[in-house]
Amino acid sequence: MSPSPENTETATLDIEGMTCASCAAAVEKSLSRAPGVQSALVNFATEKATVQYRPGQASPATLKEAVVNAGYGVAERAPDTSAADRQAEIDRQKALAYAKLKRRFWVAVGLAAVIMPLSMLMLWPAAMARVNMQWLNYGLLLLTLPVLLYSGREFYSSAWNGFRHRSANMDTLIAVGTGAAFLYSLAATVAPGFFVRHGLLPEVYYDTTATIIALILLGKVLELRAKTQTSAAIRSLMSLQAKTARLVRPGGQEVDVPIEQVQLGDVVLVRPGEKVATDGVVTDGQSAVDEAMLTGESLPVAKKAGDAVFGATLNKTGAFRFRVTKVGADTMLARIVKLVEDAQGSRAPIQRLADKVSAIFVPTVVVIAILTFVLWFDLAPVSTRLPLALTNFVAVLIIACPCALGLATPTAIMVSTGKGAEYGVLIRNAEALEKAHQVNTVLLDKTGTITRGEPAVTDFLPAPGHEAAPLLQLAAALERQSEHPLAEAVVRYADAQAAPALPAADFRAIEGKGAAATVDGRAVLIGNQRLLRDESVALSADLLQQAEQLLAQAKTVLYVAVAGQAVAVIGVADVVRETSKAAIQQLQALGIEVVMMTGDNARTAATVAAQVGIGRYFAEVLPGDKAAKVKELQAEGRTVAMVGDGINDAPALAQADIGLAMGGGTDVAMEAADITLMRSDLQGVVTAIALSRQTIRTIRQNLFFAFVYNTLGIPIAAGLLYPFFGWLLSPMLAAGAMALSSVSVLTNSLRLRSFSAKQ
């Protein structure tokens, strides 16, 4: 029986020395075999291993030992450093590695540019007559040695390291291929007579060795540069963090301190144009804050006392103070970065086939290369059999790099999860991203998802002969004394109408009916029809007709009476969000059926469904029955995405094939969801599904290209098409094609950076 998640811990290791997907497979295999390890996942694109283990049987030290035993290293990271500092250190090390790689590349290019034309002298008999070929070969040998020992050194050291640990990777193929060409050339240089005596041509392949290394290094330079771009989104998020905060001391003194010194409960002053230092709650002042980096929403959000603010957002207008509620890893920005990091390091189901192929790819290619050598050595004419056999042997080894397979999925995942974060769509893992493209039914909880989730006044209708403005003043004065949600809706409406505030006295709440007070010397009542009946207040025919019309629209009706006379009716409803209808239409345009679910009665459900263009809905659904409705749709063979925002939505979010939590909802709903929408806007659902579809399309293109490349490339390199395309046997062409394959996959993945949420 496997242990519960509570009995395991998760470690993330930064792996050093991986050069291809086969390396990742070797590290993963070694970690999986370590005692106490529940699961291990190694991502070649991010160069990270995520390991779940039993604390009593394994530890970070034993995990590191397993990686070392596989022939690779683990980068040391200080445990108390921030995500931004860790990323900065990683970026610094990658920059150094990139600079070193470019130096190795330019040395190889410079020497290959000399070796190549000198080698071509052998093609012209007139030139050969004037040149001492033996001394030319020695000269080529001296020029090739720096390419081998400096530019290509890491290929050979990595291959030797893999050999010592009984594993093989891309470097094994390169080292064996170029090494064989070099050793053959070395023998032909120092002992040409031996070849002549045995009827063989003492040809040299120094140009092949140098050019292959140069081309492979070119591919690695381009690959490393492209891989750096795939994580640009997460670096951009980290760079948004404020560096300092202006603390307000108890005596009113203001002092700037590094962000690391800010503590819970501190009061921070934010002036116009400054970044909010960390998460907190506004204590005084008001402003508009640009939260686009969190939500993707371009319009600033108004902030006043009691409102939450988030670190790294930008204060636009007024100044305000806030009390710190979260610091460090608990802030919203840190949580987003962690979520994106976890998603980028996860594995999509579509990647499994590529991983299985990569794990056995290198040994298989070595066998094919040996068979190629044997067949050509046996079938070719005696004088050319060894050069032809060697050429094909090297070409097979070089062209068969599994890098494209290893990069096809994770690079697309990295770019798309980062792109999603830019739009306020936080994807928990690669599996959720892949599943989202299969969704054909979206189930929307009404309250807080389609609607705003709070009552709002939609109609204020005075009786004939009365003016609305003075009656609204009286109603708002009474409701300011109440804490009922309907009363708050009336107050918000009055404030929006700029109605002057009046004092109220003798306030009393009447349970289940309404409230009463004295305002401006007059007795005011607000409540339902039962309240008016109990207080012997008669309703005119006009007010009754207006009330019936509001009720027909599934609105809650409040009646206003002044001095014993009914003077107005108020219509209150949970209003539909401005963007809901357009987003639902976009989902339907994608071929997705949209279904609504609500606890309201059928009349209210039908009204809201008609407003937003939904044809199917579930009404009067109890909170505990929401998950059952998801199952009902799944039983119809549908792939269901559930969208909700409340605590009672969590079981349904977990039951659905994909759960999407609105960012304005609770942490419980966000924890149960596969995708979190930072903005309370259904447009995020459209973005998530459209992004998933484009990502899976890109991954399939990558995998198709990688599989086709290797499926066609190896037979061609082995010489199966020699009678027709003999020129394709060149190991240098194989090296160029190999480098192109990885770069092409990366470039295709980077096209996802142009994804737009405006579908």
C-alpha positions in Angstrom: 0.0 0.0 0.0 1.4 3.3 -1.0 1.8 6.0 1.7 -0.6 8.9 1.8 0.7 12.3 0.6 0.9 13.4 4.3 3.7 10.8 4.8 5.8 12.1 2.0 7.8 15.2 1.2 8.8 16.7 -2.2 12.2 17.9 -3.2 13.2 19.9 -6.2 16.8 19.4 -7.5 18.7 21.5 -10.1 20.4 18.9 -12.2 23.8 19.7 -13.8 25.4 18.0 -16.8 22.3 16.8 -18.8 22.7 17.2 -22.5 19.7 15.4 -23.9 16.5 13.5 -23.1 18.4 10.3 -22.5 20.3 12.0 -19.7 17.0 13.0 -18.1 15.8 9.4 -18.4 19.0 8.1 -16.8 18.7 10.5 -13.8 15.0 9.7 -13.4 15.7 6.0 -13.5 18.4 6.3 -10.8 16.2 8.5 -8.6 13.3 6.1 -8.9 15.4 3.2 -7.8 16.6 5.0 -4.7 15.1 3.6 -1.4 12.2 5.6 -0.1 11.5 7.4 -3.4 7.8 7.4 -4.3 8.1 9.1 -7.7 10.7 11.0 -9.7 10.2 13.3 -12.6 13.1 14.9 -14.5 12.5 17.7 -16.9 15.2 18.1 -19.5 14.0 21.6 -20.6 14.0 23.1 -17.1 16.9 20.9 -15.8 15.0 20.1 -12.7 14.1 16.9 -10.9 10.9 16.8 -8.7 11.1 13.9 -6.3 8.5 12.6 -3.8 10.0 10.6 -1.0 9.4 9.1 2.4 11.4 11.3 4.9 12.4 8.3 7.1 13.9 6.3 4.2 15.3 9.1 2.0 16.6 12.6 2.3 17.9 15.4 0.0 21.4 14.0 0.6 20.5 10.5 -0.6 18.6 11.9 -3.6 21.8 13.9 -4.5 23.8 10.7 -4.2 21.4 8.9 -6.6 21.9 11.7 -9.1 25.7 11.5 -8.7 25.6 7.7 -9.1 24.0 8.3 -12.5 26.9 10.5 -13.5 25.4 13.9 -13.1 25.5 16.7 -10.5 23.2 18.7 -8.3 23.5 22.5 -8.0 23.7 23.7 -4.5 21.0 26.3 -3.6 20.8 28.0 -0.2 17.4 27.0 1.3 16.6 30.4 2.7 17.1 32.4 -0.5 14.1 33.9 -2.2 12.7 32.6 -5.5 14.0 35.8 -7.2 17.5 35.3 -5.8 17.5 31.7 -6.8 16.4 32.6 -10.3 19.1 35.4 -10.5 21.7 32.8 -9.5 20.5 30.4 -12.1 20.4 33.1 -14.8 24.0 34.2 -13.8 25.3 30.6 -14.1 23.5 30.1 -17.4 25.0 33.4 -18.7 28.5 32.1 -17.8 27.7 28.8 -19.5 26.4 30.5 -22.6 29.5 32.7 -22.8 31.8 29.7 -22.4 29.8 27.7 -25.0 30.1 30.6 -27.5 33.9 30.7 -27.1 34.1 27.0 -27.8 31.9 27.4 -30.8 34.0 30.3 -32.3 37.2 28.4 -31.8 35.7 25.4 -33.6 34.3 27.6 -36.4 37.6 29.5 -36.9 39.7 26.3 -37.1 37.1 24.4 -39.3 37.2 27.4 -41.7 40.9 26.7 -42.2 40.7 22.9 -42.2 37.9 22.7 -44.7 39.7 24.4 -47.7 43.0 22.7 -46.9 41.2 19.3 -47.0 39.6 20.2 -50.3 43.1 20.4 -51.9 43.0 16.6 -52.1 40.1 16.8 -54.6 42.4 18.4 -57.3 45.2 16.3 -58.7 47.1 19.4 -59.8 47.1 20.7 -56.2 48.1 17.2 -54.9 51.1 17.2 -57.2 52.5 20.3 -55.6 51.7 19.5 -52.0 53.3 17.0 -49.8 50.2 15.2 -48.7 51.8 13.6 -45.6 52.9 17.0 -44.3 49.4 18.5 -45.1 47.8 15.7 -43.1 50.1 16.5 -40.1 49.1 20.1 -40.5 45.4 19.2 -40.5 46.0 17.0 -37.4 47.5 19.9 -35.5 44.6 22.2 -36.5 42.0 19.6 -35.4 43.5 18.9 -32.0 42.3 22.2 -30.4 38.8 21.5 -31.8 38.8 18.1 -30.2 40.5 19.0 -26.9 38.9 22.4 -26.2 35.7 22.9 -28.3 34.6 19.2 -28.1 36.1 18.3 -24.7 32.8 18.2 -22.9 31.3 15.7 -25.4 34.1 13.3 -24.7 34.2 13.8 -20.9 30.4 13.4 -20.8 30.5 10.2 -22.9 33.3 8.8 -20.7 31.3 9.7 -17.6 28.3 7.9 -19.0 30.4 4.9 -19.9 31.7 4.7 -16.3 28.1 4.7 -15.1 26.8 2.3 -17.7 24.6 4.8 -19.5 24.6 6.5 -22.9 23.4 9.9 -24.1 23.7 12.2 -27.0 27.3 13.0 -26.2 28.0 9.3 -26.5 26.9 9.4 -30.1 28.9 12.5 -30.9 32.0 11.3 -29.1 31.9 7.9 -30.8 31.2 9.3 -34.2 33.7 12.1 -34.3 36.2 10.0 -32.3 36.1 7.2 -34.9 36.6 9.7 -37.8 39.5 11.3 -35.9 41.2 8.0 -35.0 40.9 6.7 -38.5 42.4 10.0 -39.8 45.2 9.8 -37.3 46.1 6.2 -38.3 46.0 7.3 -42.0 48.3 10.2 -41.2 51.0 8.4 -39.1 50.9 5.0 -41.0 49.6 5.5 -44.6 51.7 2.6 -45.8 49.6 0.1 -43.8 46.5 1.2 -45.6 48.2 1.0 -49.0 49.5 -2.5 -48.3 46.0 -3.7 -47.5 44.4 -2.1 -50.6 42.7 0.7 -48.6 42.7 4.4 -49.3 44.6 6.4 -46.6 41.9 9.1 -46.5 41.7 11.6 -43.6 38.4 13.1 -42.2 39.8 16.0 -40.1 37.4 18.3 -41.8 34.5 16.0 -40.9 35.5 15.9 -37.2 36.0 19.7 -36.9 32.9 20.7 -38.9 30.6 18.3 -37.0 31.8 19.7 -33.7 31.3 23.2 -34.9 27.8 22.5 -36.2 26.7 20.7 -33.1 28.0 23.6 -31.0 26.1 26.0 -33.2 22.9 24.0 -32.5 23.7 24.1 -28.7 24.3 27.8 -28.8 20.9 28.4 -30.5 19.2 25.8 -28.3 20.5 27.4 -25.1 19.5 30.8 -26.3 16.0 29.6 -27.1 15.6 27.7 -23.9 16.4 30.9 -22.0 13.6 32.6 -23.8 11.1 29.9 -22.8 11.4 30.9 -19.1 11.2 34.7 -19.9 7.8 35.0 -18.4 8.8 33.7 -14.9 11.8 36.0 -14.9 9.6 38.9 -15.8 7.3 38.0 -12.9 10.2 37.9 -10.4 11.6 41.2 -11.6 8.3 42.9 -10.6 9.0 42.6 -6.9 9.6 45.9 -5.1 13.1 46.2 -3.7 12.3 48.5 -0.7 9.3 49.6 1.4 8.5 52.8 3.2 7.6 51.8 6.7 5.6 54.1 9.0 6.9 53.8 12.6 4.6 54.2 15.6 5.7 57.8 16.1 4.8 58.7 12.5 8.4 58.5 11.3 8.9 57.2 7.7 11.9 55.0 6.9 12.8 53.1 3.8 13.9 49.5 4.4 14.8 46.5 2.1 11.8 44.4 1.3 13.4 41.5 3.2 13.0 43.4 6.5 9.3 44.0 6.2 7.4 42.0 8.8 3.7 41.1 9.4 1.8 43.9 11.0 4.1 46.7 9.7 2.4 49.8 8.2 3.6 50.8 4.8 3.1 54.0 2.9 2.6 53.9 -0.8 2.8 57.1 -2.9 1.7 57.7 -6.5 3.8 55.9 -9.0 5.3 53.5 -6.5 5.0 49.7 -6.3 3.1 48.1 -3.5 5.8 46.4 -1.4 3.9 43.3 -0.3 0.4 42.0 0.4 -1.8 43.8 2.9 -5.0 45.6 3.7 -5.5 49.4 3.2 -5.8 51.2 6.5 -6.3 54.8 5.3 -6.3 56.7 2.0 -7.6 55.7 -1.4 -6.1 55.2 -4.8 -6.3 53.3 -8.1 -3.9 50.4 -8.4 -2.7 48.7 -11.6 -3.0 44.9 -11.0 -2.4 43.9 -14.6 0.7 41.8 -13.6 -1.5 39.6 -11.4 -4.8 39.5 -13.3 -4.1 40.6 -16.8 -6.7 43.4 -16.3 -5.6 46.6 -17.9 -7.9 49.0 -15.9 -6.7 50.1 -12.5 -8.7 48.9 -9.5 -10.0 51.4 -6.9 -8.7 50.9 -3.4 -10.0 52.3 -0.1 -9.8 51.4 3.6 -10.4 47.7 4.1 -9.5 46.6 0.6 -6.7 44.1 -0.1 -3.6 45.1 -2.0 -0.9 42.9 -3.5 2.9 43.2 -3.7 4.4 44.3 -7.0 1.2 46.0 -8.2 1.6 49.7 -9.2 -0.1 52.5 -7.4 -1.4 55.0 -10.0 -3.0 58.0 -8.3 -3.5 58.7 -4.6 -1.4 57.8 -1.6 -2.4 55.2 1.0 -1.2 53.2 3.9 -1.7 49.5 4.4 -1.0 46.9 7.1 1.2 44.0 6.0 -0.6 40.6 6.1 1.7 38.4 4.0 5.5 38.4 3.3 8.0 36.3 1.5 6.8 33.0 0.0 3.2 33.7 1.3 2.6 36.7 -1.0 0.4 36.4 -4.0 3.3 37.0 -6.4 5.4 34.3 -4.7 2.5 31.9 -5.0 2.0 32.6 -8.7 5.8 32.2 -9.3 5.7 28.8 -7.5 2.7 27.7 -9.3 4.2 28.5 -12.7 7.5 26.9 -11.7 5.7 23.7 -10.7 3.7 23.7 -13.9 6.8 24.2 -16.0 8.5 21.2 -14.3 5.5 18.9 -14.6 5.0 16.3 -17.3 2.1 16.1 -19.7 0.7 12.7 -20.6 1.4 13.3 -24.3 5.1 13.3 -23.4 5.2 9.7 -22.1 5.7 8.1 -25.5 8.7 10.5 -26.3 10.2 9.7 -22.8 9.9 5.9 -23.4 11.6 6.3 -26.9 14.3 8.6 -25.5 15.2 6.1 -22.7 16.2 3.4 -25.2 17.1 5.6 -28.1 20.9 5.9 -27.8 21.7 2.2 -27.3 19.4 1.4 -30.2 21.2 3.9 -32.4 24.6 2.5 -31.5 23.4 -1.0 -32.5 22.1 0.4 -35.8 25.4 2.3 -36.4 27.4 -0.9 -35.8 25.2 -2.9 -38.2 25.6 -0.1 -40.8 29.3 -0.3 -40.5 29.4 -4.1 -40.8 27.1 -4.2 -43.8 29.0 -1.5 -45.7 32.3 -3.0 -44.8 31.1 -6.3 -46.2 29.3 -5.1 -49.3 31.4 -2.1 -50.6 34.4 -2.5 -53.0 37.6 -3.4 -51.2 39.4 -0.1 -51.8 36.5 2.0 -50.5 34.8 -0.3 -48.0 36.4 1.1 -44.9 35.9 4.8 -45.7 32.3 4.2 -46.8 31.6 2.0 -43.7 33.1 4.7 -41.5 31.3 7.5 -43.1 27.9 5.8 -42.8 28.7 4.8 -39.2 29.5 8.3 -38.2 26.5 9.8 -40.1 24.1 7.4 -38.3 25.5 8.3 -34.9 25.4 12.1 -35.5 22.0 12.4 -37.1 20.2 10.3 -34.4 20.2 12.9 -31.6 17.1 12.5 -29.4 17.2 16.1 -28.3 14.2 17.1 -30.4 12.1 14.4 -28.8 13.1 15.5 -25.3 12.4 19.2 -26.0 9.1 18.8 -28.0 6.8 18.8 -25.0 8.4 20.6 -22.1 9.5 23.7 -24.0 5.9 24.2 -25.3 4.6 23.7 -21.7 7.1 26.3 -20.4 6.1 28.9 -22.9 2.4 28.4 -22.5 2.2 28.3 -18.7 4.2 31.5 -18.6 2.0 33.0 -21.3 -1.1 32.0 -19.3 0.3 33.7 -16.2 0.6 37.0 -18.2 -3.2 36.8 -18.8 -4.0 35.9 -15.2 -4.6 32.2 -16.0 -2.5 30.1 -13.6 -2.2 26.4 -14.7 -1.4 24.0 -11.9 0.4 21.4 -14.0 1.0 20.2 -17.6 -1.7 17.5 -17.3 -4.3 20.1 -16.6 -3.1 22.1 -19.6 -3.4 19.0 -21.8 -6.8 18.0 -20.5 -8.3 21.5 -21.1 -8.1 21.0 -24.9 -10.4 18.0 -24.7 -13.2 19.9 -22.9 -16.5 19.9 -24.7 -18.8 21.1 -21.9 -18.3 24.0 -19.5 -20.5 23.9 -16.3 -20.8 27.4 -14.8 -21.9 28.1 -11.2 -24.2 31.1 -11.5 -23.5 33.1 -8.3 -20.2 34.8 -8.4 -19.2 33.3 -11.7 -21.8 34.4 -14.3 -23.1 37.0 -11.9 -21.2 39.3 -9.5 -22.2 37.3 -6.5 -23.6 40.2 -4.6 -27.0 41.9 -4.7 -27.3 45.2 -6.6 -30.2 47.6 -7.0 -31.5 47.4 -10.6 -34.6 49.5 -10.3 -35.8 52.3 -8.0 -39.4 53.0 -8.9 -41.3 55.8 -7.1 -45.1 55.9 -6.9 -46.9 58.4 -9.2 -46.6 61.9 -7.8 -43.3 61.3 -5.9 -39.7 62.1 -7.0 -37.0 59.4 -6.8 -34.2 61.5 -5.4 -35.6 62.5 -2.0 -37.1 59.0 -1.5 -33.7 57.4 -2.2 -32.2 59.7 0.5 -34.7 58.5 3.1 -34.2 54.8 2.1 -30.4 55.1 2.2 -30.5 56.8 5.6 -32.4 53.9 7.1 -30.3 51.2 5.3 -27.0 52.7 6.4 -27.9 51.4 9.9 -28.4 47.8 8.7 -25.8 45.2 7.9 -28.1 43.1 5.7 -26.7 42.4 2.2 -29.9 43.9 0.6 -29.4 47.1 2.7 -25.8 47.3 1.6 -27.0 47.1 -2.0 -29.3 50.1 -1.4 -26.5 52.1 0.2 -24.2 51.4 -2.7 -26.8 52.5 -5.2 -27.5 55.7 -3.3 -23.7 56.5 -3.1 -23.5 55.9 -6.9 -26.3 58.4 -7.4 -24.5 60.8 -5.1 -27.5 61.0 -2.8 -26.7 63.2 0.3 -26.6 61.3 3.6 -29.3 62.0 6.2 -29.2 61.0 9.9 -31.5 58.3 11.1 -32.8 57.6 14.6 -34.7 54.8 16.4 -33.5 52.1 14.0 -34.9 48.7 14.5 -34.4 45.5 12.5 -37.5 43.4 12.0 -36.4 39.8 11.5 -37.5 38.2 8.2 -39.4 41.4 7.1 -37.2 44.5 6.9 -36.3 47.5 9.1 -37.7 50.8 10.4 -36.3 54.1 11.6 -37.1 57.8 11.9 -35.4 59.9 9.2 -35.8 63.7 9.1 -38.7 63.4 11.5 -40.6 60.9 9.4 -41.2 57.2 10.0 -39.6 55.2 7.3 -40.1 51.4 6.6 -38.3 49.2 4.1 -39.0 45.5 3.7 -41.1 42.9 2.1 -44.8 42.8 1.5 -45.4 41.1 4.9 -43.8 44.1 6.7 -46.3 46.5 5.0 -49.2 44.2 5.8 -48.2 44.0 9.5 -47.8 47.8 9.6 -51.2 48.3 7.9 -49.6 50.1 4.9 -51.7 49.8 1.7 -50.1 49.4 -1.7 -51.5 51.3 -4.7 -52.4 49.5 -7.9 -49.5 51.2 -9.7 -46.9 50.0 -7.2 -48.4 46.5 -7.2 -48.1 46.4 -11.0 -44.5 47.6 -10.9 -43.7 45.0 -8.2 -45.2 42.2 -10.3 -43.1 43.2 -13.2 -39.9 43.0 -11.1 -40.9 39.7 -9.7 -41.5 38.4 -13.2 -37.8 39.2 -13.9 -36.7 37.1 -10.9 -35.8 40.1 -8.9 -36.2 40.6 -5.1 -38.6 43.4 -4.3 -38.3 45.9 -1.4 -41.1 48.2 -0.6 -40.5 51.7 0.8 -43.1 53.4 3.1 -42.9 56.9 4.5 -45.3 58.2 7.2 -47.6 55.2 6.7 -47.8 55.5 2.9 -46.2 53.2 0.3 -44.1 55.5 -1.9 -41.6 53.3 -3.9 -40.5 49.8 -4.8 -36.9 48.7 -5.2 -35.7 45.9 -7.5 -32.7 44.0 -6.3 -30.8 41.2 -8.2 -27.5 39.5 -8.4 -26.5 41.2 -11.7 -24.7 39.4 -14.6 -21.1 40.4 -15.1 -20.6 42.7 -18.1 -18.3 40.2 -19.8 -20.2 37.0 -19.1 -22.4 36.9 -22.2 -19.5 37.6 -24.6 -17.3 35.0 -23.0 -20.1 32.4 -23.2 -20.6 33.2 -26.9 -16.9 32.7 -27.5 -17.0 29.3 -25.7 -19.9 28.3 -27.9 -18.0 29.4 -31.0 -15.3 27.0 -29.9 -17.8 24.2 -30.1 -18.3 23.9 -26.4 -21.7 23.5 -24.8 -22.2 25.9 -21.8 -24.4 24.7 -18.9 -25.4 26.7 -15.9 -26.0 25.5 -12.3 -27.6 27.4 -9.5 -29.4 27.0 -6.2 -32.0 29.6 -7.3 -35.5 28.6 -8.4 -36.2 27.7 -12.0 -37.7 31.1 -12.7 -34.6 33.0 -11.7 -32.4 30.4 -13.4 -34.3 30.7 -16.7 -34.1 34.5 -16.6 -30.3 34.5 -16.1 -29.8 31.8 -18.7 -31.7 33.7 -21.2 -29.7 36.9 -20.5 -26.4 35.2 -21.3 -27.5 32.8 -24.1 -27.4 29.5 -22.2 -29.8 26.8 -23.3 -29.4 24.2 -20.6 -29.3 24.8 -16.8 -29.8 23.1 -13.5 -31.9 24.9 -11.0 -32.5 24.5 -7.2 -29.2 22.6 -6.9 -28.2 22.2 -3.2 -24.5 22.8 -2.4 -23.9 19.2 -1.7 -25.4 18.1 -5.0 -23.1 20.1 -7.3 -20.5 17.3 -7.7 -23.4 15.0 -8.6 -24.4 17.3 -11.5 -20.8 17.1 -12.8 -21.0 13.3 -12.7 -24.3 13.5 -14.5 -22.7 15.3 -17.4 -19.7 13.0 -17.4 -22.1 10.0 -17.5 -23.3 11.4 -20.8 -19.8 11.0 -22.2 -18.8 14.6 -21.8 -15.4 16.1 -20.8 -16.5 18.6 -18.2 -14.8 21.8 -17.1 -16.4 23.2 -13.9 -16.0 26.9 -13.1 -16.8 28.1 -9.6 -15.6 30.4 -6.8 -17.0 29.3 -3.5 -16.2 26.8 -0.8 -19.2 24.8 -1.7 -17.9 24.5 -5.3 -14.7 22.7 -4.2 -16.1 19.1 -4.5 -17.5 19.9 -7.9 -14.2 21.4 -9.0 -12.4 18.3 -7.9 -14.9 16.0 -9.6 -14.7 17.7 -12.9 -12.2 16.7 -15.6 -10.9 20.2 -15.3 -11.7 22.6 -12.4 -11.3 26.3 -12.9 -11.5 28.6 -9.8 -12.3 32.3 -10.2 -9.6 34.4 -8.5 -12.1 36.4 -6.5 -13.1 33.1 -4.8 -11.8 31.3 -1.8 -8.4 29.6 -1.2 -10.3 26.3 -0.7 -11.7 26.6 -4.2 -8.3 27.6 -5.7 -6.7 24.6 -4.0 -9.2 22.2 -5.5 -8.9 23.6 -9.0 -6.6 22.7 -11.8 -6.6 26.2 -13.2 -7.0 29.5 -11.3 -8.4 32.6 -13.0 -6.9 35.6 -11.2 -9.6 37.8 -12.6 -13.2 37.3 -11.8 -14.1 37.2 -15.5 -15.2 34.3 -17.7 -12.9 35.5 -20.4 -10.2 33.6 -18.5 -12.0 30.3 -19.3 -11.9 31.1 -23.0 -8.2 32.0 -22.7 -7.4 28.8 -20.8 -9.1 26.5 -23.3 -7.8 28.4 -26.4 -4.2 28.4 -24.9 -4.5 24.6 -24.2 -5.7 23.9 -27.8 -2.8 25.9 -29.3 -0.3 24.3 -27.0 -1.3 20.8 -27.8 -1.3 21.7 -31.5 2.3 22.9 -31.1 3.4 19.8 -29.1 1.9 17.5 -31.8 3.8 19.5 -34.5 7.0 19.2 -32.4 6.6 15.4 -31.9 5.7 14.8 -35.5 8.7 16.7 -36.7 11.0 14.9 -34.2 9.7 11.4 -34.9 9.7 11.9 -38.7 13.2 13.5 -38.5 14.6 10.4 -36.8 12.5 7.9 -38.7 13.8 9.3 -42.1 17.2 10.5 -41.0 18.6 7.3 -39.7 17.9 5.1 -42.8 19.2 7.9 -45.0 22.4 8.2 -42.9 22.7 4.4 -43.0 22.9 4.5 -46.8 19.6 2.9 -47.8 19.1 5.6 -50.4 22.7 5.6 -51.5 22.0 4.9 -55.2 19.8 8.0 -55.4 21.1 10.3 -52.7 24.7 9.4 -52.0 25.6 12.9 -51.2 23.3 12.7 -48.1 25.7 10.4 -46.4 28.0 13.2 -45.4 28.4 13.3 -41.6 28.6 17.1 -41.8 25.2 17.2 -43.3 24.0 14.9 -40.6 25.4 17.2 -38.0 23.7 20.2 -39.5 20.4 18.4 -39.7 20.7 17.3 -36.1 21.4 20.8 -34.9 18.5 22.1 -37.0 16.0 19.6 -35.5 16.4 20.8 -31.9 16.4 24.5 -32.9 13.3 23.9 -35.1 11.4 22.4 -32.2 12.4 25.2 -29.9 11.5 27.9 -32.4 8.1 26.3 -33.0 7.4 26.3 -29.2 8.5 29.9 -28.9 5.7 30.8 -31.4 3.3 30.4 -28.4 4.7 33.7 -27.1 2.6 35.4 -29.8 -0.6 33.8 -28.4 -3.3 36.4 -27.8 -6.3 36.1 -25.4 -8.4 38.0 -27.9 -9.8 35.1 -29.7 
